[in-house]
Amino acid sequence: MEIEVVFGKVLKEFRKERKLSQEELAFICGLDRTYISLMERGKRKPTITTIFVLAAGLEILPSLLVSKTEQKCGL
């Protein structure tokens, strides 16, 4: 599976754990809701800056998003 698809699944898991809608997460992060949706479906590749913004919005470390993605990719 491609990394952006796995990252999207990880992002969605963290978002749902925090009981946030895509719209709520987008608002917190200052991003567009459609961008969140595209990332969760693996249609967009986030930049390092976006990963940091998403992590702050989810109240987790950016490294947690990356390490969870690594684990699911088998890296």
C-alpha positions in Angstrom: 0.0 0.0 0.0 1.3 3.5 -0.8 2.5 5.6 2.1 0.0 8.4 1.5 -2.9 5.9 1.7 -1.5 4.5 5.0 -0.9 8.0 6.4 -4.5 8.9 5.5 -5.8 5.9 7.5 -3.6 6.8 10.4 -4.8 10.4 10.3 -8.4 9.2 10.2 -7.9 6.9 13.2 -6.4 9.7 15.3 -9.2 12.1 14.3 -11.9 9.6 15.2 -10.3 8.7 18.5 -10.6 12.4 19.4 -14.2 12.4 18.2 -13.5 15.2 15.7 -15.2 15.6 12.3 -13.1 16.5 9.3 -14.6 20.0 9.5 -13.7 20.4 13.1 -10.1 19.2 12.5 -9.8 21.5 9.5 -11.0 24.5 11.5 -8.6 23.8 14.4 -5.7 23.4 11.9 -6.6 26.3 9.6 -7.0 23.9 6.7 -9.8 23.2 4.3 -12.1 20.3 5.1 -11.7 18.9 1.6 -7.9 18.8 2.1 -8.4 16.7 5.2 -10.7 14.4 3.2 -8.2 14.1 0.3 -5.4 13.2 2.7 -7.5 10.6 4.5 -8.3 9.0 1.2 -4.6 9.0 0.2 -5.2 11.5 -2.7 -2.9 14.2 -1.3 0.6 14.0 0.2 1.1 16.2 3.2 4.2 18.4 3.6 6.2 18.2 6.8 4.6 21.5 7.8 1.1 20.0 7.3 2.1 17.0 9.4 3.2 19.3 12.2 -0.1 21.4 11.9 -2.2 18.2 12.0 -0.4 16.8 15.0 -0.9 20.1 16.9 -4.6 20.0 16.0 -4.8 16.4 17.2 -2.7 17.2 20.3 -0.1 14.6 19.6 3.5 14.7 18.5 4.2 14.7 14.8 6.5 11.8 15.3 3.5 9.7 16.5 1.8 10.3 13.1 4.9 9.3 11.3 5.8 6.3 13.5 2.3 4.9 13.3 2.5 5.2 9.5 5.8 3.5 9.5 4.5 0.6 11.5 1.5 0.1 9.3 3.8 0.2 6.2 6.0 -2.4 7.7 9.1 -0.2 7.8 
